[in-house]
Amino acid sequence: MAEASKPVPSQIMEQKVEVIKLKRDLGVFGSFSIGFADVGADIYVALGLVLFFAAGAAPLALAVAATGYIFTALSYAELASAIPMAGGASIFSREAFNDFWGFVAGWGLLLDYTIDIALFGWITMGYLGSFLGNLGTVGVPFVGTLAGLNSINIPGATGTPVYTFQAIGTIALCILLMGLNYIGIRESAKLNVSLSIVSIFSEIALLLIGFILVWNLPTFIHNISQLGSGVSWSDFGWGITVAMVSFIGLESISQAAEETRRPDKTIPRATKALIVAVILAGLLLCTLAVGLPGITPKTLGTTYQNDPVTGVAAGIGMGLNINNPLVILLPLWVGLLGVFMLLMSTNTGVIGASRVTYSMSRYKIMPVWFSKLHPRYRVPTRTIVVFSLASIGFVLFVWIMGTYKLTHEDPTIILGDLYNYGALVSFMLVNLSLIALRNRRPELYRPYKSPWAFDVKVKGRNWIVPILPVLGFIVCLFVWILVLNLHEIGKIVGTLWFIVGIAMYLWYRRGQKLSWKDHIPGTEVTHPDIAHELHPEISVELKDKYKVEKELLVARQAKAAYKNILVPLSRPETIDNIVDIACDIVQQGGILHLVTAIEVPPQLPTEACVLDVRNSTILLAAFEKAKARGVMATAEAVTTRSIADAIIQSAINKECDLILMGSSQRTVTEKVLFGNIVDPVLRNAPCDVAIFSYTSDTEPISYNRILVPTTGYLHATRALSIALDIEKKFRGSVTSIYVGKEEEKEHAEAILEKVNMMADGTGVEHSAVFLTGNIVNSIVSAAKDGSYDLIIIGATERPTYYKQLLGSTADEIVKRAPCNVLVVRTKK
């Protein structure tokens, strides 16, 4: 993607974003507990759904989903530790691609987190209802009447559940957690930490009791072997889709990354611990459920759909002596444990929804109104309120669907469908973002890397392909396609969510007069000039590290390796100059591809035009010129509707490293810098572009003195490399010039010292000069006073909405220079 030539300074970006920062309060266990509160609790929801569809094959369905979780979790570990900012998938996609995909990923997460609040609140009521009902059966007065919080406990006249009490309880819980998170994340995280400790030890105890005292291997083998017979492949596919619910909350750690101490160390550790804990807990609990002789998987998936782990505890009790106290205590404790776990996950949903919206609004992917932090609590209170209310809306939606029998799907299944839909879209984009950023930002500080990668070469460019993110994308795509094919309500509502969201996004960006996809200039947080600010604790060390890496990158890439140069030709009087320059630049053994394009009027077929005498003369003269210089060349005439498109396509087909074009200079008053052919090529070329701008159509010039303005960046060093190549043949001199303010002198001298090092050993006379004053005026005056024959200036690639294609300095020099100008735009 195109990017601005210079990032907006960080202090300016801060003023645009927000002066009140999120607090960094979370350590390793705090970060782990936020993840475990969400992912660890997922099995308490998903187990009943997986058993309902996959029955005895539930462990296999869970294992398939677990592979996608592992691959994607490792992608999160790399990205969140490298880019520790609130926003998770949204900020990763934005940095890897553009604002539009950042919105799509963020909007999917907002669906995920909003449904998280509704779904886990709903199941919290299921466990609470069962817990209170069990208390009533052992003689505790009054509480038994509250068993109706679990809708399955109170069937209506038709024998179907009544959802009203469960819906009321869920809404009350949403309001309570909205108030808690309004106060701040420290208090919210403390709740997660304390509940995580209790939950982990309780799960260990439940598993030990179940496997040691009751679990039966023949029962397990009998149940799991039902796949393909007792369990259809279609039902198994349903099981895989709902099994993915077990692992969806892995985004939570990255959402709190901006509030995590030393995220570069904390996040990888917390994520790896979370992977181990969740996989073990989920698979072991599911394996235990399928191997219980006293209760069938189908019973656990129906009678205990809203509280499946309570059902597992009841199944363990069926295998014990009736006088064993565990028969009563286990269901009671597990019911209370389920309340704790689901309460944590509902709370984490509020945290996630508020943080991703806060992040998106900072960069005007969503209205800035959402990004305002409370001056006292320093949390995004507006987003907390809005999306907590949205989750209440989903609770009312499934209550209506279930109460009035508008679908055959249970409210739990509908919410699970929607939970999957949004999260899987975001997970796919996270895996793709890691692949893109490995190639787009190779210098980015990555304290952890997803293991295993290989290199591939495509059209002359090396690409790094990390293996696990590719596999993670494939698994998530597979499950998402299953969701689209199997889940009717989830498919419709999820698709509508994205359609409405994208429409709102486009409307908002248009109202802000912003491009629908391009970043606001200066806000790319991974830009090499400001990326060190992502890790304030080690900012100084990273700044030095990036400086060294940038110098090494410049040293590697400054040399212009032009083996295949495309030279479009149109005017006979410019042939000598343009071909001479091409011969000076091309590497030894390289090829010049000479092309002339014949534009065909729209009323004629392209084959109606043939090569005329003028164009054949141009091609022959250019070919003979290259031959006389000892350079290999090809010559071709093409007919086309658009000359610019023909040039671009020729460069692609011939895998060219450079397009070298000639153009007369334009006046200051002209809106189009070079004309309707060169400008589109500059914007869309697949390789470097050099524009040779003439002051007049003259006889061939000997370039004995070349002036090269420099900044020390890649495009400027590429320009110097070309100048040195030319002067090796003309045996002339090159002058590098740095124009800046007096206070920049020390920095300028360091840049010019490196420039001198580039020229050393080339045999070319080189000098480096620092001047103060207006940049354009100084360069033009220096060119005039020094009687230079040529100015070579570098220019970065610009986005399509920029009026100055090459940057304001290069644009003005082209218009005002007293000599010929070669502008080199480096394709990044």
Buried (B, 14 or more C-beta within 10 A) or exposed (E): BBBBBBBBEBEEBEEBBBEEEBBBBBBBBBBBBBBBBBBBBBBBBBBBBBBBBBBBBBBBBBBBBBBBBBBBBBBBBBBBBBBBBBBBBBBBBBBBBBBBBBBBBBBBBBBBBBBBBBBBBBBBBBBBBBBBBBBBEEEEEEEBEBBBBBBBBBEEEEEBBBBBBBBBBBBEBBEBBBEBBBBBBBEBBEBBBEBBEEBBEBBEBBBEBBBEEBBBEEBBEBBBEBBEEBBBEEBBBBBBBBBBBBBBBBBBBBBBBBBBBBBBBBBBBBBBBBBEBBBEBBBBBBBBBBBBBBBBBBBBBBBBBBBBBBBBBBBBBEBBEEEBEBBEBBBBBBBBBBBBBBBBBBBBBBBBBBBBBBBBBBBBBBBBEBBBBBEEBBBBBBBBBBBBEBBBEBBEBBBEBBBEEEBEBBBBBBBBBBBBBBBBBBBBBBBBBBBBBBBBBEBBBBBBBBEEBEEEEEEEEEEEBBEBBBBBBBBBBBBBEBBBEBBEBBBEBBEEBBEEBBEBBEEBBEEEEBBBBBBBBBBBBBBBBBBBBBBEEBEEEBBEBBEEBBEEBBEEBBBBEBBBBBBBBBBBEBBBBBBBBBBBBBBEEBBBBBBBBBBBEEEEEEEEBEBEEEBBEBBEBBBBBBEEBEBEBBBEBBBBEBBBBBBBBBBBEBBBBBBBBBBEBBEEEEEEBBEEBBBBBBBBBBBBBBBBBBEEEEEEBEBBBBBBBBBBBBBBBBBBBBBBBBBEBBEBBBBBBBBBEEEBEEBBEEBBEBBEEBBEEBEBEBEBBBBBEEBBEBBBBBBEEBEBBBBBBBBBBBBEEBEBBBBEBBBBBBBBBBBBBBBBBBBE
